[in-house]
Amino acid sequence: MSEAKHQIRALHTDATVTVYQAYSPEIGRPAALDGRFPAAWKRDRMTWIKPSFLWMMYRCGWATKEGQETVLAIEITREGFEWALENACPAHYAHGLYPDRAAWKRRLKRAPARVQWDPERDVHLRPLAHRSLQLGLAGEAAERYADEWVVSISDVTTLAHEVHAHVRDGALDAAQQLLPAERPYPASDTLLAHLRG
């Protein structure tokens, strides 16, 4: 059965959804220890959260890229996650979602969140046909994320290294068994209609 092209897949409960970010140890370790981002975390920059563990692995090179050596699993409220989606704008112009490019640019400038759909990845980090959500938070969304939405922060760098080691060794079943149990997120069509290009 083929996957829907634009569908959020995530580890989630009735109240929370888990997203991933990678930081330098100076940011990541205190965040995991304290359950909140340290003062050194820059609120004035756009921060991108990713519900896909494997897309995060692709982005951070299995926690080996400079400044991305610590991978965090951040459990946030579904209420906050959905607020961000409701208030988001696509990061790229998509014909049909807005009357014209100028209207999209105006919306993008005002939006506290933006959405990008990138190819999902397999355990070899090769692109798949369906897309994975990246959600960029700025301004009010970044403030709410840091101060209101975070339920817990866990350091999953060791997990990243373990999965990568299995992939390198060709033990793909063992790698798959360690992956977070991501499943379709119950987002209504109306919640995502303005974000699917």
N, C-alpha and C positions, 0 to 999 in steps of 0.2 A: 504494500500500500504506500502510495507516495505521500510525502509530507506537504502540508499547506505551505505555500511559499513565504507568506508573512504571518507567522504565528509565534507568539511568545512561548518559549519552553523554559521552565525554571523549576528549581526545588522550591516548593511552597507548601504552606499549611493553610488552615482556614483564616489565619490572622496575619501571616507574614509571607514574604518572598525573599529568597536569598540571591544576592548579587555579588559580583566579584570585582575587586580592584587590586592593582599591584603597585607597591610603593617601595621606596628605599627603606632599609631597616630602621632608619632614624624616625620615620613616620609610622611604618607598619607595626613595628614591635610595641611601641607605647599604645597605639590604637587597640591592638589585640589585648594587651595587658589591662587597660583601663576601660575597655568597652566604649570608647569614644575617641574622636580624633584629637590629637594633641594640638597645642597652640601653633606649632610649626605648620600645620595643615592650612593651606591657603584657601580661604573662603571666597576670595575675589576672583578666582580662576574657575573656568568651567571644569567640572569633574565628571568623568564618564563612568557609568556603572553598567555591568554586563551580567545578565542572568545566565549566560552560557559559560560553564567551566572551561570547555575546550576552546572556546573563542578567546577566553582570557589567557589560556596557555599559548595560543597562537600569538597573541599580542605581546606577551612578556617572555616568550621563548622558554617556556617551562621554568620561569623564575630565574633566568640567567641574564637578562638584559640589564644594563646599568640603570639604576634608579627604580627597578622593578623586581628586585630580588625577594621581596616579601609579598606573598599573595594573601589577601584577606577575603574571607567569606563574611559578608555583611548581611545580617538578617534585618530587614526593614518592614515596616507595617505595609500591609496591602493598601490601606487607605492612602498612605503617602505615595506609594508607587503609582496608584491609579490617578492621584491628583497630578503627578508629574506627567503622566500620559495625556490626561485631559487638557493640560496646559502646554503641551509640547507642539513644536512645529517640525516638519521634516527638515533635516539638515541640507537636503538637496532639492532643488525645484523638480516637481513632478507634474507633468502636463495633466490637467483635469482636476487636480485637487484645489487649485487656485485659479482665478480668472486669467491671471498673467504673472509673469516673473516679478513685476514690480509689487504686486499684491503679496506675493510670497515673501519678498524681501522685507516688506513692512512688518509682516507677521513674525518673521524670524527675528527681527530686531527687538520686538516687544516680548517675545516668548521667554519664559524663565527656564524652559527645557527644550531640548531638541532630540529628534530620533533619527537614527541611521540604521538601515538594514544591510548587514554585510553577510557574505556567505558563511554559513555554519561550517564547522570543521570536524573531521573525523579524528581518530586517535593518532594518525600520522600528521595531523594538522593540514590535511589537504582540503580544499574547498568542496562543499557539498552543494546540491542544487537548491536547497531551501535556505532561508535567511535567518540570521540571528539578530536580535535587538541590541542596539547600543543606545543608552539613554544618557544624554548630556545634561547636567544640572548647573545652572548659573543663578546668580542673584538670589531671589527669594527661594527658589527651589534648592539651591545649595545650602542655604541657611536652615531651611526646614529639614533637609536630609540630615545634617549634622546635629541639629538640636532637638528634633521631634521624632523623626522616623526610625532612627537606629534602635533596634532592640538588642542586638548582640554583634560583636565582632570577633571572629576567630582567625587565627593564623593557620592557613592550610598549605603553607609552603612545603612541608614534609610530604603531604599528600601529592602535591604537584611533582615532586622529585620521585616518589614511589611509582606513580603512574608512568612517568617518563622512562624510568628504569625498565619497567615491564615492556613498554613499547620498543625500547632499544634492544631488549633481549628477545623480541618476537613473541612474548607471552601476552598476546592480545586479549585472551579471555580474562586473564588476571587483571590486566589494565582496565578492561570494561567493568569488571566487578567492583573496582574501587571508585568509579566515577559517581558523582552525585546523581541521585534518581530524579533527573529533570523530566518533567512531563508537561503537556500543554497547560498553559495558564488560562483560567476561565475568564478571559477578557471578552466582553461583548463586542459585537460588530460595531456598535455605535462608539465604543471607547477607542477603537483603532481606525475607524473609517477615514478620519482626517490625516492619518499617518501612513497609509499604504499607498505607495507610489506605483 
